[in-house]
Amino acid sequence: MNTAELADAIAPSAGMTKADAKKVVDAVFAAIADAAARGEEVSLSAFGKFKIKDSPAREGRNPSTGATIQIAASRKLTFAAAKSVKDKLNG
């Protein structure tokens, strides 16, 4: 499912046009991304949590040459599903 399909699914139940639903979906994702960029955890009740995970710098290998390379430290956005979502997935 992509953003447009998500907006199409939301529009009828929210009583809005597909264009308005797409604006809402885009705004929600933008708010989550902005909060994550600030290092905040986003917790959505009965859905899950978006958290920032710091990956330290490390040494790696170039698979073609075998040469040692430095991999820079980075921040990653992770998602942990809520119990209700896990239960839905596992029947």
C-alpha positions in Angstrom: 0.0 0.0 0.0 1.4 3.4 -0.9 0.4 6.9 0.3 -2.3 7.4 -2.3 -3.9 4.0 -1.5 -3.8 4.8 2.2 -5.5 8.1 1.6 -8.1 6.4 -0.6 -8.8 3.9 2.2 -9.1 6.6 4.8 -11.3 9.1 2.9 -14.7 7.3 3.1 -14.5 6.5 6.8 -13.4 10.0 7.7 -16.0 11.6 5.5 -13.5 13.7 3.4 -12.3 13.9 -0.1 -9.4 11.8 -1.3 -7.3 15.0 -1.8 -8.0 16.1 1.8 -7.2 12.6 3.1 -3.9 12.7 1.2 -3.0 16.0 2.8 -3.7 14.5 6.2 -1.6 11.4 5.5 1.3 13.5 4.3 1.0 15.8 7.3 1.1 12.8 9.7 4.2 11.4 8.0 5.9 14.8 8.0 5.2 15.2 11.7 6.6 11.8 12.5 9.7 12.6 10.4 10.2 16.0 12.1 9.9 14.5 15.6 12.4 11.7 14.7 14.8 14.3 13.3 14.6 16.1 16.7 15.4 12.7 18.4 12.0 12.3 19.9 10.2 9.0 20.2 6.7 8.9 18.5 4.3 6.6 20.3 1.0 5.8 18.6 -1.4 4.0 20.9 -2.5 0.6 19.7 -0.2 0.9 16.7 3.5 1.1 17.8 6.5 3.3 18.5 9.0 5.0 16.2 12.4 5.3 17.9 15.8 6.6 16.9 18.6 4.2 17.1 22.2 5.4 17.0 24.7 3.1 15.1 28.3 3.8 16.1 31.1 4.2 13.5 32.7 0.8 12.7 35.1 -0.9 10.4 33.9 -2.8 7.4 35.2 -4.5 4.3 34.7 -3.7 0.6 33.3 -7.0 -0.7 35.0 -6.5 -4.1 38.5 -5.8 -3.0 38.5 -6.9 0.6 39.9 -3.5 1.6 39.1 -2.2 5.1 36.8 0.8 5.1 35.4 3.1 7.8 31.6 3.1 8.0 30.4 6.4 9.5 28.1 6.6 12.6 24.5 7.1 11.7 21.0 7.4 13.1 18.2 5.1 12.1 14.5 5.2 12.5 13.1 1.9 13.9 9.5 0.8 14.5 8.3 -1.5 17.2 4.7 -2.7 16.7 2.2 -2.7 19.5 0.9 -5.9 20.9 -2.5 -5.4 19.2 -0.8 -5.1 15.8 1.4 -8.2 16.5 -1.7 -10.1 17.5 -3.5 -9.1 14.2 -0.5 -10.2 12.2 -0.3 -13.6 13.9 -3.9 -14.5 13.7 
